[in-house]
Amino acid sequence: MENLIGLLVAAPLLGAAVLLCGGRRLDRAGHWIGTALAAASFAVGVVLFAGMLGRGAEDRALHQHLFSWVPVEGFQADVAFQLDQLSMTFVLLITGVGSLIHIYSIGYMEHDPRRRRFFGYLNLFLAAMLLLVLADNYLLLYAGWEGVGLASYLLIGFWQHKPSAATAAKKAFLVNRVGDIGLSIAIMLMFTTFGTFAFGPVLESAGDTSEGMLTAIGLMLLLAACGKSAQVPLQSWLGDAMEGPTPVSALIHAATMVTAGVYLITRSGAIFNGSPDAQLVVAIVGAVTLIFGAIVGCAKDDIKKALAGSTMSQIGYMVLAAGLGPIGYVFAIMHLVTHGFFKAGLFLGAGSVMHGMNDEVDMRKYGGLRKYMPVTFVTFGLGYLAIIGFPGLSGFWSKDKIIEAAFAKGGTEGWILGGVALLGAALTAYYMTRVMLLTFFGEKRWGSTPSPAAPDVEPAAETSGEHATPHPHESPKSMTIPMIVLAFGSVFAGGLFSWNSSFLHWLEPVTGHDHGHSPLSAAAVTGATVVVLLIGVALAWLQYGRKPVPVTAPRGSLLTRAARRDLLQDDFNHVALVKPGEYLTRGLVYVDNKGVDGLVNGTAAAVGGLSGRMRRVQNGFVRSYAVSMFGGTAVLIAATLLMRAV
């Protein structure tokens, strides 16, 4: 079985190599090749999963050593894989949801002239993410981590002819480089502390290491997680990443990039368990981002950006749970998996709406689409019910567990974190109900021309004059079938995981688990969650369900205007980072020009000037030499007479 692990990465990596290097001869079949190899990786994952179920809980981890990467005395780096319960969970999510997104992309990208290249990038994304979660050491994980960053840059900026897409790709790449510095420093600290960066020795020795060192490593790992998972303060790239094609948004938000930070923290649980300070900072970052993303999602009229704010908030739930330590690790991963189903379904549903609405993204120009797109309406609606935590659906089981775990932390900290998690549930119900009402209910509000801000508009579609007026219609089966499959996951996944605590028992050998001491019963927490859910739904209905929706958004309150601008995160970054960086650069250039170069150039000018003046003495005229000799003789005589007189 161990020999099959490498095939998980090899299949999509082969697809990327073939599609990106095969040339135009593969244009007609490229999308089928990419989809087949993604599905092949999923099939291998299912086989390995079945084999893993046949083993005892403590004997399920598999290892495969491929070769020594850096065989140097005192520095050993291997290309080796580790497949345990945690990495297997991610493998099935990445390959399963990723394969569905590949199938969806066949229809969505049908008319794109670079569709083969797009599928090559999708395969590269899957291969990098699989390398990240299968690595058995932090250095190999870092290689996958950077591969994910590269693939996201290529996919977000896939329509690079649009300046907004090119800018968004660069922004995502640069913001993530800040986080990547944290991971590189953490790996260096691990090597100097433990003499290795393999998971086993590092995590086993964490209990014998000073708390200060574990805090330093933990905070650097958190910085890396903030970059990949779009958590405060490195969250600014996520909304702009919607400039990529919609399948990219689904893949990034549901199965790959933003989940990487949660995986990193959970995999490094032993480090955070040994540092209560680092663990508390993780929980605080998750709680702040949870509310931050929810507020942003409440104010966005762009359907994809509203869902992007939602992703930021839901990942905040996961990071909050991971910051609770053994109380919350399992529930962080459980919510990550259920989120993978309903968020992928929501993004693909948004793409289906855009497909039928001439690539319009402004929800104020939708309305009443349930009549025209029944399959999209039902599948998107089930995803909506799942994300708000409707009783019985997947989000109910996973998000409620996080809220319970937050209260189980105990003390003032538990009450604060639990209260924040409840507030996030209310805001989630509000902004997602708003999305449903603006999109599928009410009177139709679409106009005669597409929005100029639509991120998925190709220039050919804009200039050809075709479909100038939106004609809503259901998407082809290649798009609706993946949406139906994801809707089933949105409905049933949480219940299957929670049945007989199956998911808890599955992950506990890797993550550990502590029930904590909650001041509230599970029934009380569930009741409170349902109440705040109903409050959020009711407020959205009163605002958007009972009143006509204006096509142009009203000015709104100061908070609303700030939320539309992502709570001024770009403004803050510009003032706090960009402008000081510019001043620092200008200062360094001035010091270089006037200081370093001035010293070098000044010395050269002084030597040159002195040489030029001395050169005048040797002019080749005898009379000049005679005058010089006469003057010298006069000076010597005068000096001699002066000395005798004294």
N, C-alpha and C positions, 0 to 999 in steps of 0.2 A: 504493500500500500504506500509506503514511504516514497517509492520511486515515481508515484503519480503526482506528487506535490508540485514538482517543477513544471508539469504540463499546465497547471493553472495559470502561470505567468507566461509560459512559452506560447500558448495558443493565441492570445490577443497580441503578444509582441510580434509573432510571425505575421499576423494580419496587418499590423502597422507597417512592418518592413515591406511586405509585398505591395500593399496599396500605395505607399508613399514612394516606392522605388520602381514600381512596375510600369509606370508611364500610362499614356492615354489608351493603350490597348486594353486596359482593364476598366475603362470608364463604364461600360455596359454591365459588367458583372461585379464591380467593386463593392457595391452596397451589400450584395449577397455574400460575398467572401467575408466582409467584416462582420456581418450578422452571424454567419455560420460559425466563425471562430469564437465569437463571444458566447454563443450558445454551447459550443464544444467545451469551453472552460466551465460553464455552469454544469454541464453534464458530468465532467470530472469531479466537480465539487460535490455533486449529489452522491456519486459513487464513494467518495472519501467520507462523506457524512454518514452514509449507511454503514460503512465499515467501522467508523468511530462509535456508532450506537451499539455495535456488537461487543464493545470492550467495557471494562469496568470504569467507573467514574474517575478513578485515580490513575488509570492506565490508558487514557485516550490521547495523550500528546504524542505526535509523530514528528520525527526529525529527518531531514535530508541534507547531507553535506555534498555540495557540488564540487567546489575547489577552493584552494587557499587564495584569497584575493591579494593580501599583502603579507607574505611569509618572511618577516624580518625578525631578528632576535629582539625580544622584548616588546614586539608590536605585531600581534597576530590578528589579521582580519580575514574572515571567511565569508564566502558566499554560501550561506546555509539557511534552510527554511525550518520554521517551527509551526506546526499546525496543531493547535489545541482548541478547546471549546470557544475561546474568545475569538481567535483568528478564523475559525470555521464559521462563526456567526457572520463575520464581515465578508468572508468569501461568498457565502450564499447570497447575501444582500447585494454585494457589488456585481456579481455575475448574473444573478437572477433579474434584478431591476435593470441592470445595464443592458441585458439582452432584450428586455421589453422596450427599452428606449431605442435600441438599434432598430427593432422592428417598426416602431413608430416613425423613426426618422426616414425609413424607406419612402413613406408617403409624404411626409412633411417636406423633405428636401428633394422631391422628385424632379423639380424643374431647375434646381441649382446646377450650373455647369461644372462646379467643382465638388460634386457629391462624393466622388471616390476619395478625394483628399479628406473630406469631412469624416468619412467612416474610418480612414486611417488614423486620424487624430482621436476619434472615439476609442479605437482599439488601443492606441498608445496610452490614453487616460486609464483604461481598465488595467493594462499591464503595470503601469506605475503604481496604481493604488493597491493592486494585489501584491506587488513587491513590498510595499510599505507594511501591509498587515501580516505578511508571511515571514518577514525577516526575523532571524533569531538573535540579532544584535542591533544596537542603535546606529552603527555606522552604515549598515546595509539599509536600515530603515530610512536613514538620511538620504540615501541614493533614491529610494522610492519617493520620499518627501519632495525632493527637488524635481523628480520626474513629473509628479502631480502638478507642481508649479509651472513647469514648461508646458504641459498639455493644456492646462487651464488658460495660459497665455495664448496659445494657438487657437483654442476654441472660442474664447471670449472675443478675440479679434478676428474671427474667421472672415467676417465681412469687412475686411480692413480698408476697403475703398471708402467706407464711411468714417469720417474723422472721429465721431463719437465712439465707434467700436474700437478703433485703434487706440484712442485715449484710455478707454476703459480697460483694455488689455494691459497697457503699460501700468496703469494705476494698480490693478490687481497684482501684477508681477512685483512692483516696487514695494507695495505695502507688505506683501508676503516675505520679501527679502528681509525686512526688519524683524519679523518673527523668526525667520530662519537663522538669524544671528544668534538668537536665544538657544535654538537647538544645537548649533555648532559649539557654543560655549558650554552647554550642559554636557555634551559628549567629551569635550576636553577635560572638564572637571571630573567626569566619571573615570576617565583613563588615569588621571593623576591620582585619584583617590583609591580606585579599586584595581588598577593595573589592567583593566579590560573594559570592553563595552558590550559584552555578551549579556543577554537578559538574565540568564541563570545566575552567574556569579555576582552581578551587580545587585539584583533584587534580593538575593539570599544574604548578601553582606550588608545591606542597607541598615539592618537593625544594630550593627556594631559600629556604625559611623556616627560622627558628631552631628548633633541636630543643626548646627550652623551650616555645615557643608550640605546636608540634605535640603535645608531651606534654600540655599543658593542654587542647587541643581533643580529643585522643584520650581522655583520662580522662573528660571530660564526655560524649563519645559513648558510652563504656563505661557510665557511670552510666545513661544513657537505655536502653541495651541490657539492663542488669540489670533494670530495671523491666518492660519488655515481655516479656523472655524468662525472667523468674522466676529470675534468678541471684543468688547471694549478693552483697550482703546484702538484696536486695529480692525475696526469693522467697516471703515468707510468704502472699501472696494466692492462690497457685496451688491449694493443697489445698482451701481454702474455696470456690474457684470451682466445685467439683463440685456445689454446690447448684443450679446451673442444669440445665435438661434435658440429657439425655445427648448429643443431637446438637450442642449448644453445646460441650460438652467436647471432642467429636471435632473440631469446627471450630477451636476455639482451640488445641488441642494439636497438630494435624496440619498445617493449611494456612494459618493466619492469624497470630494475635497473637504466639505465642511464637517464631515464626520471624522476626519483624520485627527483633529485636535482632541476629540473625546476619546478616541482609541489610545492616543499617546498618554493621556492622563490616567486612563484606566489600566493600561498595560504597566505603567510605572507606579501602581498603587502602593507598593512597599516603600517607595521614596517619600510619597506624600503622607503615608501613615506615620512615618518617623519624624515628620515636621508639621506639627499642628498649625504653625504660622502660615506655611505655604498652603496647607489645606484650607485654611480660613480664607486666604486671598482668592483661591480658586472659587470657593462658594460665593464670595462677594462679587467677583467678576461675572459669574453666571447670573446672579440675582439682578445686578445692574443692567446687564445686556438683555435679560428677559423683559424688563420693563421698557428699556430703550427701544428695542425692536418692535414691541407691541404698539408703543405710541407712534412710531413712524408708520407702521402698518395701518393705523387708524386714519391717517390723513392722505394716503396716496390714492390718486385716481387711476394711475397706470396699474393694470391688473397684475403684471409681472412684478412690479416694484412693491405692490402691497403684499404679494406672496414672499418677496425677498425679505421684507421686514418681519414677516411671520417666521421665516426660517431662522433669522437672527434670534428671535425670541425663543423658538423651540429648542435651538441649540443651547441657548441660555439655560433652559430647564435641565438639559443633559449635563452641562458643566456644573450647575448648581448641585445636582445629584452626585456627580463625581467628587465635588468638594466636601461632601458629607462623609467620605471615606467608605468603609465596609458597609455602612448603613445604606448607601445609595449607589454603589458601583453597578450592581445588577440592574437596578431600575433605570440608570442612565443608558445602559446598552439596550434595555428593553424598549425604552422610548425612542431610541435611535432607530431600532428596527421598524417599529410601528410607524414612525415618522417617515421612514423610507418608502413605505407603501402609500400613505395618504398624501405626502407632499409630492412624490413623483406623479401620482394621479392628478393632483391639483394643477401642477405645472403643465402636464400633457393636456389636461382639460382646457387650461388657458390657451395653449397653442391651438387646440381645436376651435375654440371661439375665435381666435385671431384668423385662423384659416378660413372660417366662414364669414368673417367681417372685414375682408380686404386688409388684413394686417393692422386693423385698428386696435390700440391698446387702452384707450381712454374709456373707462367703465361708464362715464357719464354719457357716452355716445352708444351705449348698448340698450338694454331694457327689453323684457319680454322674450328673450331668446329660448326659453324653455319650449316654446311652441315650435320653433324651427330646428332645434338641435336636441331632441329628446334623449339620445344616448349620452351625449356630453352632459346634459343637465343632470341625469340620474347618477352618473359616475362621479361628476364633480360634487354633486350634493352629498353623496356618501362620504367622499373625502372631507367635505365641510363638516359633516356630523362627527366624523372621527377626530378631526383636529380640535374641535371645541370640547371634546370629551363627553359626547352624548352617551348616556348609560348603555352599556352592552357593546359599544364599538371599540376599536383598538385603542384610540387615544384615551378613552375612559380608564382602561385598565393600566396603562403605562403612566399617564400623567398624574392620576390619583395616587399612584404608589410613590411618585416623587414628592408630592405634597405631604403624604403621610410620613415619608422619610425625613422631610425637612422639620416637621414638628417633633419627630422622634429624636432629633439631635439634642433636644432638651435645653433647659435654661432660656435665658433671654435670646441667645443666638437662634435657638429653635423657633421661638415665637416670631422673631423678625423674619427669618427665612421662610417659614411657613406662611406668614401673612403676605409676603411678597409673591410667593407662588400662587396663592389664592387670587391676589389682585391680577396677576398675569392671566389666570384662567378667565376672569371677567373680561379683560381687554381682548383676549383671543376670541371669545364669543362675540364681542362687539364688532371687531374689524372683519371677521370672516362672515358674519351675518350681513354686514355692509356690502361685502364683495358679492354675496349671493343675490341680494336684493337689487343692487345696481346692474348686475349682469343678466339675470334670468327672470326678474319680475318687473312689474310695472308696465308702462307704455313704452313702445319703441321710441328711441331717441336718436337713432343713427342718421347722419347727414349724407351728403352727396359726394364727399371727397374724403380720402384717408387722412389720418392725422399725420402732419409732417414729422412728429416726434416718434412715430411708430418704429421700434427697434428692429422689427423683422421685415422691413420693406426693402426689396431689392430695387435698384435703379430701373431695371427693365420693366418691373411691374408699375413703377410710378410714371414712367414716360411713355409707355405703350398706349395708354388710354383705355385699356381693358379693365372691366370691373370697376369703373369709376364710382358707381353706386353700390354699396354693400348689398349682397343678396344672401342672407344667412342660410346655411345648409349644413347638413350633417357631414362629418368628415368620412373619408374612405375607411374600409375595414382594417387596413394596415395601421390606421391610427386608433380606431375605436376598440379593437380587440385588446391591445395592451392596456387601454384605459379600463376595460371591463375586468381584466385580470387583477389590476392594481386595486380596483374597487372591492373585489372579494377580499383581498388582503387587508384593506382598510376596515372592513366589517369584522372579519373573523380572526385576524392575527393576534390581537391582544387577548382575546378569550382563550385561544389555544395556548398561548404562553402562560397565562395565569392559571389554567386548569391544573389543579393538584400541585401548584407551585412548580410546574415543570421547568420553566425558564430559570427560576432561581436555582433549582437543583443542577441544571445543566452548567451554569456559569460558576457556581460557588467554589468548585475545586480550583479555579484560576483566580477569581477576584476575592473570594472570601465573602462572608456576610455576617452582619450584626443587626439584630432586630431593633436595637435602641430602646428607649423608654419614652414613648409618646404620652403627653398629658391628655391627648384626645383619643377616643376610640376610632377604629377604622370607619364605623358607621357615621360618627360625627363629622369626620373629615369628608366623607363622601357626600353627606347631606349639605355641608357648607359649600362644597364644590358645585353641586347641582344648583344651589341657590344663586351663587354668583354667576353661573352660566346663564341661568334664566334672566337675571338682571341685565347682563350684557346683550342677550338676544332682544330683550324688550326695549332697551334703549336704542338699539340699531333700528328696530321695527318702527318705533315712534318717529325717528328722524328720517328714515329713508323708505319705509313701507307705507306710511299713511299720507305722505306729502309728495307732491310732484318733485321730481329731481331736476334741478336746473342743469342745462348742458354745460354752462360755465360755472365753475365752483365759486361760491361767495368768498369774500375776503377772509372771514373767519377771525378767531381770536388770535392773540399773540402766540399761544402755544400751538395752535393749528398751523399758523404760517411757519413757525419754526420746524414743526414736524414735517411739513411739505419739503423743507430744505434739509431733511435728515437730522433734525435737531442741531443744525449748524455744525455738524461734525467736520465738513470740509472747510468751513470758515475758521473753525478752531485750529485745524491742522495747518491752514494757510498762515494764521497769525503765530501759532506756537512753534511750527516746524519749518514751513517753507520760507517765510520772510527772514527768520534768524539764519536759516541756511544760506539764503542769498547774501545777507550781510556778512556772514562768516566767509563765504566764498570771495566776495569783493575785498574783504579785509586781507585775506590770504594772498589774493592777486596783487593787491597794493604792496604788501610786505615783500612779495617776491619781486615785483617790478622795481620798487624804490629801495628796498633793503638789500636782498640777495643780489639781484641783477645790478642794482646801483653800486654796491661795493665792488663787484667784479668789474663792471664797466668803468667805474671811477678809477680803480687801480690801473686798469689798462690805459685810460686816458692820461693819467698822471705820468706813467712811464713813457707814453708816446710823446707827450708835451715836453718832458725833460730831455728826451732823446732828440727831439727836433731842435731845441735850443742849443744843446751841446753840439749838434751837427754844424751849426753856424760857425763854430770856432775853427773847424777844419774846412776852410773854403777854397784852399789851393792858391791864394794870392800871397807872394813873397812879402809885400809891404805889410800885410796884416800880421804875418809871423814876426817881422822886424819890430813892429809896434808892440806886439805881445812880449817879445824878448826885452825890449826897452822898458816897458812897464814893469815887468817882473824884476829886472835889475834895479830899477828905482825903488821898488818896494823893499828889496833886500837891503839896499844901502840905507834907506830910511830906518829900517828896523834895527840895523847894526848900530847906527848913530844913537838911536833912542836908547838902546840897551847900555851903551857906554856912558851916556849922560846920566842914567839912573845909577 
